Amino acid sequence: MRSTVSAYTRLPKIHKFSVAGIAATGAAVVAVAVAPHAFAADAASSASVKPVAWSAEAFGETQQDALDQQTTAAVAAAKADAGKAKADKERAEKQAANRSTERKALQAKPAAPATPAPAKKAAPAAPAAPVKKSYGNNVDGWISEAMDILRAKGIPASYDGIKRNVMRESTGNPRAINDWDVNAVNGVPSKGLLQMIDPTFKAYHVEGTSWDIYDPVANITAACNYAADKYGSMDNVNSAY
C-alpha cells in the first residue's frame, strides 16, 4: 500500500523522531537478515566470556546478606544471654525462697528442752570433831573423867569403889603426901588422891594422861590400873594396898 505522506510534506518534530526510530529499527533487522552467522558468532562469543567481577548491584546484595547474618547472630546471642540471665534470676529466686522456707521452719520448730545438769553430789561432811566433855574441877569431876578413860582402856573400876578409896587415902586432896610411913622412910613417899609412890605410878601410868603424879586424873587411872592387876579391881581394895 503506498504511503499517503509526500516526500515534500513537512513533518512535525515528534514525527521526525518516530520516522528515525523506525528507520533505525529497520536497518537493524536488515543487518541481521544479511549477516545472520556473524551475529550468532558474536552472541556465542559474548556468552562464553565469564564475568571477572561482581556487578555493583551483586556486591551490594552480598554485603547486605552478611549484615543480615551478623544481625541474626547478634539477635540470637542476645536472646541466649537474656534466657541465661532469666534462668539465673529464677534459680536465685528459688534458692532465696528455699532459704526463707528453711528459716521459717527452724523458727517454728520448738526448741528442745534443756537437759538439766546432773546435780552435784554433796561432798560428804567431815565428821564433826567430838565435843570435849566438860568435867568439874572437884572429886566428882576427877572421878568421872578417870572413869571415861578407864572404860576406854578396858580397866575395871566403879565410881563408888574409886571414891571410897580416895576419901580414905587423901580425903580428896590431890596434893596429899605421906611423910611418915615406911615408904617415906625409904625416900619414896606416897602421893596424890590414891597415895601412890613414884615407881608404881610410872609402872602403871595410863597412856593419854599426865605424867605428873599429883594430877588427879592421872593418879586415879594409874592406881586403878595397879589395883586391877593386883586385886582384880579398885572395888576390891578396902585398906592400904
C-alpha positions as a Python dict, from the first residue, in 0.01 Angstrom:
ca = {
    (1, 'M'): (0, 0, 0),
    (2, 'R'): (151, 334, -96),
    (3, 'S'): (212, 592, 178),
    (4, 'T'): (0, 895, 165),
    (5, 'V'): (282, 1111, 314),
    (6, 'S'): (457, 1307, 44),
    (7, 'A'): (828, 1340, 46),
    (8, 'Y'): (780, 1707, 40),
    (9, 'T'): (531, 1721, 320),
    (10, 'R'): (682, 1891, 630),
    (11, 'L'): (656, 1673, 942),
    (12, 'P'): (637, 1795, 1292),
    (13, 'K'): (935, 1729, 1527),
    (14, 'I'): (778, 1430, 1700),
    (15, 'H'): (708, 1264, 1369),
    (16, 'K'): (1074, 1308, 1273),
    (17, 'F'): (1185, 1107, 1585),
    (18, 'S'): (934, 837, 1504),
    (19, 'V'): (1049, 800, 1146),
    (20, 'A'): (1412, 798, 1257),
    (21, 'G'): (1342, 527, 1511),
    (22, 'I'): (1159, 314, 1260),
    (23, 'A'): (1440, 360, 1015),
    (24, 'A'): (1699, 253, 1268),
    (25, 'T'): (1498, -47, 1361),
    (26, 'G'): (1456, -145, 1003),
    (27, 'A'): (1826, -114, 943),
    (28, 'A'): (1900, -343, 1230),
    (29, 'V'): (1660, -601, 1102),
    (30, 'V'): (1815, -581, 763),
    (31, 'A'): (2162, -622, 913),
    (32, 'V'): (2060, -935, 1094),
    (33, 'A'): (1900, -1074, 792),
    (34, 'V'): (2204, -1003, 580),
    (35, 'A'): (2461, -1148, 822),
    (36, 'P'): (2291, -1392, 1050),
    (37, 'H'): (2606, -1601, 1103),
    (38, 'A'): (2809, -1307, 1218),
    (39, 'F'): (2551, -1212, 1479),
    (40, 'A'): (2534, -1564, 1608),
    (41, 'A'): (2912, -1574, 1640),
    (42, 'D'): (2913, -1251, 1839),
    (43, 'A'): (2642, -1381, 2066),
    (44, 'A'): (2827, -1706, 2125),
    (45, 'S'): (3146, -1515, 2194),
    (46, 'S'): (2967, -1295, 2445),
    (47, 'A'): (2810, -1596, 2619),
    (48, 'S'): (3148, -1774, 2651),
    (49, 'V'): (3310, -1484, 2841),
    (50, 'K'): (3271, -1521, 3217),
    (51, 'P'): (3236, -1214, 3434),
    (52, 'V'): (3552, -1135, 3627),
    (53, 'A'): (3387, -921, 3889),
    (54, 'W'): (3057, -874, 4062),
    (55, 'S'): (2841, -600, 3948),
    (56, 'A'): (2778, -317, 4188),
    (57, 'E'): (2432, -448, 4249),
    (58, 'A'): (2552, -804, 4318),
    (59, 'F'): (2824, -672, 4554),
    (60, 'G'): (2568, -466, 4743),
    (61, 'E'): (2341, -765, 4786),
    (62, 'T'): (2629, -975, 4924),
    (63, 'Q'): (2716, -710, 5179),
    (64, 'Q'): (2353, -692, 5284),
    (65, 'D'): (2342, -1070, 5327),
    (66, 'A'): (2649, -1057, 5551),
    (67, 'L'): (2495, -778, 5757),
    (68, 'D'): (2173, -974, 5782),
    (69, 'Q'): (2364, -1280, 5904),
    (70, 'Q'): (2553, -1075, 6163),
    (71, 'T'): (2230, -915, 6281),
    (72, 'T'): (2065, -1257, 6307),
    (73, 'A'): (2363, -1394, 6504),
    (74, 'A'): (2360, -1088, 6737),
    (75, 'V'): (1987, -1124, 6796),
    (76, 'A'): (2030, -1495, 6869),
    (77, 'A'): (2318, -1423, 7112),
    (78, 'A'): (2114, -1151, 7284),
    (79, 'K'): (1823, -1390, 7319),
    (80, 'A'): (2054, -1657, 7460),
    (81, 'D'): (2203, -1409, 7709),
    (82, 'A'): (1855, -1292, 7808),
    (83, 'G'): (1745, -1654, 7853),
    (84, 'K'): (2050, -1733, 8068),
    (85, 'A'): (2000, -1420, 8277),
    (86, 'K'): (1635, -1513, 8327),
    (87, 'A'): (1727, -1869, 8424),
    (88, 'D'): (1993, -1738, 8668),
    (89, 'K'): (1743, -1497, 8819),
    (90, 'E'): (1480, -1769, 8856),
    (91, 'R'): (1737, -2003, 9014),
    (92, 'A'): (1849, -1732, 9259),
    (93, 'E'): (1488, -1652, 9349),
    (94, 'K'): (1418, -2021, 9404),
    (95, 'Q'): (1724, -2058, 9627),
    (96, 'A'): (1623, -1750, 9826),
    (97, 'A'): (1271, -1889, 9864),
    (98, 'N'): (1412, -2222, 9986),
    (99, 'R'): (1634, -2047, 10240),
    (100, 'S'): (1340, -1842, 10361),
    (101, 'T'): (1131, -2157, 10399),
    (102, 'E'): (1411, -2326, 10594),
    (103, 'R'): (1446, -2025, 10826),
    (104, 'K'): (1073, -2021, 10891),
    (105, 'A'): (1077, -2393, 10962),
    (106, 'L'): (1362, -2352, 11209),
    (107, 'Q'): (1185, -2062, 11379),
    (108, 'A'): (861, -2257, 11401),
    (109, 'K'): (1034, -2567, 11539),
    (110, 'P'): (1006, -2574, 11921),
    (111, 'A'): (1336, -2564, 12097),
    (112, 'A'): (1442, -2887, 12255),
    (113, 'P'): (1409, -2878, 12633),
    (114, 'A'): (1737, -2811, 12800),
    (115, 'T'): (1883, -3115, 12965),
    (116, 'P'): (1918, -3038, 13332),
    (117, 'A'): (2272, -3060, 13453),
    (118, 'P'): (2326, -3354, 13684),
    (119, 'A'): (2307, -3246, 14041),
    (120, 'K'): (2643, -3237, 14203),
    (121, 'K'): (2676, -3479, 14485),
    (122, 'A'): (2738, -3303, 14805),
    (123, 'A'): (3076, -3379, 14944),
    (124, 'P'): (3049, -3598, 15248),
    (125, 'A'): (3052, -3385, 15553),
    (126, 'A'): (3363, -3409, 15755),
    (127, 'P'): (3297, -3589, 16077),
    (128, 'A'): (3228, -3343, 16347),
    (129, 'A'): (3500, -3309, 16597),
    (130, 'P'): (3395, -3478, 16915),
    (131, 'V'): (3277, -3230, 17168),
    (132, 'K'): (3511, -3234, 17455),
    (133, 'K'): (3326, -3338, 17763),
    (134, 'S'): (3337, -3095, 18043),
    (135, 'Y'): (3419, -3217, 18393),
    (136, 'G'): (3404, -3036, 18722),
    (137, 'N'): (3727, -2939, 18893),
    (138, 'N'): (3646, -3142, 19206),
    (139, 'V'): (3650, -3501, 19334),
    (140, 'D'): (3332, -3596, 19144),
    (141, 'G'): (3462, -3436, 18822),
    (142, 'W'): (3802, -3601, 18852),
    (143, 'I'): (3649, -3947, 18915),
    (144, 'S'): (3403, -3904, 18626),
    (145, 'E'): (3682, -3813, 18383),
    (146, 'A'): (3901, -4100, 18508),
    (147, 'M'): (3606, -4345, 18465),
    (148, 'D'): (3567, -4249, 18097),
    (149, 'I'): (3936, -4317, 18036),
    (150, 'L'): (3928, -4649, 18227),
    (151, 'R'): (3626, -4770, 18026),
    (152, 'A'): (3804, -4679, 17702),
    (153, 'K'): (4110, -4879, 17811),
    (154, 'G'): (3909, -5174, 17948),
    (155, 'I'): (4028, -5127, 18306),
    (156, 'P'): (3760, -5235, 18559),
    (157, 'A'): (3651, -4991, 18832),
    (158, 'S'): (3334, -4831, 18967),
    (159, 'Y'): (3261, -4479, 19073),
    (160, 'D'): (3177, -4588, 19427),
    (161, 'G'): (3486, -4808, 19463),
    (162, 'I'): (3713, -4521, 19348),
    (163, 'K'): (3552, -4256, 19567),
    (164, 'R'): (3559, -4475, 19877),
    (165, 'N'): (3934, -4533, 19847),
    (166, 'V'): (4004, -4167, 19754),
    (167, 'M'): (3834, -4041, 20068),
    (168, 'R'): (4017, -4293, 20289),
    (169, 'E'): (4364, -4230, 20142),
    (170, 'S'): (4364, -3847, 20096),
    (171, 'T'): (4020, -3712, 20194),
    (172, 'G'): (4003, -3581, 19838),
    (173, 'N'): (4323, -3370, 19847),
    (174, 'P'): (4519, -3416, 19520),
    (175, 'R'): (4834, -3268, 19682),
    (176, 'A'): (4833, -3503, 19982),
    (177, 'I'): (5168, -3669, 20070),
    (178, 'N'): (5260, -3929, 20339),
    (179, 'D'): (5592, -3842, 20501),
    (180, 'W'): (5586, -4081, 20794),
    (181, 'D'): (5521, -4441, 20669),
    (182, 'V'): (5779, -4688, 20557),
    (183, 'N'): (5773, -4559, 20202),
    (184, 'A'): (5858, -4213, 20329),
    (185, 'V'): (6135, -4364, 20539),
    (186, 'N'): (6271, -4529, 20223),
    (187, 'G'): (6259, -4197, 20040),
    (188, 'V'): (5958, -4271, 19821),
    (189, 'P'): (5660, -4118, 19999),
    (190, 'S'): (5305, -4187, 19883),
    (191, 'K'): (5143, -3901, 19689),
    (192, 'G'): (4812, -3780, 19548),
    (193, 'L'): (4445, -3880, 19577),
    (194, 'L'): (4513, -4256, 19600),
    (195, 'Q'): (4861, -4226, 19761),
    (196, 'M'): (5090, -4383, 19504),
    (197, 'I'): (5470, -4393, 19516),
    (198, 'D'): (5662, -4272, 19210),
    (199, 'P'): (5790, -4616, 19091),
    (200, 'T'): (5439, -4768, 19096),
    (201, 'F'): (5285, -4461, 18925),
    (202, 'K'): (5540, -4481, 18642),
    (203, 'A'): (5495, -4858, 18602),
    (204, 'Y'): (5111, -4837, 18575),
    (205, 'H'): (5074, -4499, 18409),
    (206, 'V'): (4779, -4493, 18167),
    (207, 'E'): (4857, -4361, 17822),
    (208, 'G'): (4693, -4027, 17740),
    (209, 'T'): (4712, -3892, 18092),
    (210, 'S'): (4964, -3661, 18255),
    (211, 'W'): (5296, -3783, 18390),
    (212, 'D'): (5252, -3560, 18694),
    (213, 'I'): (5179, -3788, 18991),
    (214, 'Y'): (4983, -3507, 19157),
    (215, 'D'): (4745, -3475, 18858),
    (216, 'P'): (4409, -3608, 18995),
    (217, 'V'): (4300, -3799, 18682),
    (218, 'A'): (4648, -3942, 18612),
    (219, 'N'): (4677, -4053, 18980),
    (220, 'I'): (4332, -4222, 18980),
    (221, 'T'): (4380, -4409, 18649),
    (222, 'A'): (4730, -4535, 18741),
    (223, 'A'): (4608, -4651, 19086),
    (224, 'C'): (4304, -4834, 18931),
    (225, 'N'): (4533, -4999, 18674),
    (226, 'Y'): (4759, -5122, 18954),
    (227, 'A'): (4462, -5242, 19167),
    (228, 'A'): (4313, -5429, 18867),
    (229, 'D'): (4647, -5606, 18818),
    (230, 'K'): (4694, -5693, 19187),
    (231, 'Y'): (4335, -5729, 19317),
    (232, 'G'): (4112, -5754, 19011),
    (233, 'S'): (3956, -5407, 19061),
    (234, 'M'): (3974, -5100, 19281),
    (235, 'D'): (3636, -5215, 19410),
    (236, 'N'): (3818, -5497, 19591),
    (237, 'V'): (4050, -5258, 19780),
    (238, 'N'): (3930, -5163, 20128),
    (239, 'S'): (4256, -5073, 20301),
    (240, 'A'): (4614, -4985, 20232),
    (241, 'Y'): (4724, -5160, 19919),
}
